[in-house]
Amino acid sequence: MSANALMIDYEFCTGCHACEVACKKHLGLPAGQHGIRVLQDGPRELAGGGWEYNFLPMPTSLCDLCASRLAEGKDAACVHHCPAHCMALGPAEELAARFDGKVDRALFVPAQ
């Protein structure tokens, strides 16, 4: 069985910061520290006249994929609280199989 991983589908992230707040609360982190951080890319005007504005949740080295929550049979705090359902937690190999050619997904596997 492969290690657990966090898959983030950036196509559907709304930038609400719910994952960031839930993680910070669960880990009891002080100001300035984050287990996951929502970064912003843009806005920028596109050549065709539209705009691009992306939100990018990025796990940090403090993320342990909510090991204590998983031991209780719960989902990771970020996954549980994401209203856009753009995050999933599970075996890395199974999550990687979901990519199916999509380029706007990322798989985070913490160091063992």
C-alpha positions as CSV (number, residue, x, y, z in Angstrom):
1,M,0.0,0.0,0.0
2,S,1.4,3.4,-0.9
3,A,1.8,6.4,1.4
4,N,-1.1,8.8,1.9
5,A,-1.2,11.9,-0.2
6,L,-3.2,15.1,-0.6
7,M,-4.6,15.8,-4.1
8,I,-5.6,19.4,-4.9
9,D,-7.6,20.3,-8.0
10,Y,-6.8,23.9,-8.6
11,E,-9.5,24.2,-11.3
12,F,-12.2,24.4,-8.6
13,C,-10.4,26.2,-5.7
14,T,-12.3,29.5,-5.0
15,G,-9.6,30.9,-2.6
16,C,-12.0,30.9,0.4
17,H,-9.1,30.0,2.8
18,A,-11.3,27.4,4.7
19,C,-8.5,24.8,4.3
20,E,-6.0,27.3,5.8
21,V,-8.2,28.2,8.8
22,A,-9.2,24.5,9.5
23,C,-5.6,23.4,9.4
24,K,-4.3,26.2,11.5
25,K,-7.0,25.5,14.1
26,H,-6.4,21.7,14.1
27,L,-2.7,22.0,14.5
28,G,-2.9,24.9,17.0
29,L,-0.4,27.0,15.0
30,P,0.6,30.5,16.1
31,A,0.3,33.6,13.9
32,G,2.6,33.4,10.9
33,Q,2.7,29.5,10.7
34,H,0.5,27.4,8.4
35,G,0.1,23.8,7.6
36,I,-1.4,24.8,4.3
37,R,-1.4,28.3,2.7
38,V,-3.6,29.6,-0.1
39,L,-1.4,31.6,-2.5
40,Q,-2.8,33.9,-5.2
41,D,-1.7,34.1,-8.8
42,G,-3.0,37.1,-10.7
43,P,-5.1,38.8,-11.7
44,R,-3.6,39.3,-15.1
45,E,-5.3,40.3,-18.4
46,L,-5.2,37.7,-21.1
47,A,-4.4,38.4,-24.8
48,G,-8.1,37.6,-25.7
49,G,-9.4,40.2,-23.4
50,G,-10.3,38.0,-20.4
51,W,-8.7,37.8,-17.0
52,E,-6.9,35.0,-15.1
53,Y,-6.9,34.7,-11.4
54,N,-5.9,31.5,-9.6
55,F,-5.8,30.4,-6.0
56,L,-3.2,27.8,-5.1
57,P,-3.5,25.9,-1.8
58,M,0.1,24.8,-0.9
59,P,0.8,22.4,2.0
60,T,3.9,23.4,4.0
61,S,6.4,21.3,5.9
62,L,4.1,21.5,9.0
63,C,1.5,19.4,7.2
64,D,1.3,15.8,8.5
65,L,-1.9,15.1,6.6
66,C,-3.8,15.2,9.9
67,A,-2.3,11.9,11.2
68,S,-4.3,12.2,14.4
69,R,-7.6,12.8,12.6
70,L,-6.9,9.8,10.2
71,A,-6.2,7.6,13.2
72,E,-9.7,8.5,14.4
73,G,-11.2,7.6,11.0
74,K,-11.7,11.2,10.1
75,D,-10.7,13.1,6.9
76,A,-7.9,15.7,7.0
77,A,-9.2,19.1,8.3
78,C,-8.5,20.8,5.0
79,V,-10.4,18.2,3.0
80,H,-13.3,18.1,5.4
81,H,-13.8,21.9,5.4
82,C,-13.3,22.6,1.7
83,P,-16.6,23.9,0.3
84,A,-15.5,23.4,-3.3
85,H,-14.6,19.7,-2.7
86,C,-11.3,20.3,-4.6
87,M,-9.2,18.3,-2.2
88,A,-8.9,14.5,-1.6
89,L,-6.8,12.4,0.8
90,G,-5.9,8.8,0.1
91,P,-3.2,6.5,-1.1
92,A,-0.9,8.3,-3.5
93,E,-1.2,5.7,-6.3
94,E,-5.0,5.9,-6.2
95,L,-5.0,9.7,-6.3
96,A,-2.4,9.8,-9.1
97,A,-4.7,7.6,-11.2
98,R,-7.4,10.3,-11.0
99,F,-5.2,12.8,-12.8
100,D,-6.3,11.4,-16.2
101,G,-4.5,14.0,-18.3
102,K,-5.5,17.0,-16.1
103,V,-2.8,19.6,-15.7
104,D,-4.3,21.7,-13.0
105,R,-4.0,19.1,-10.1
106,A,-1.2,18.6,-7.7
107,L,-0.3,15.7,-5.5
108,F,1.4,16.4,-2.1
109,V,3.2,13.5,-0.4
110,P,4.9,14.6,2.8
111,A,8.4,13.3,3.7
112,Q,8.4,10.1,5.7
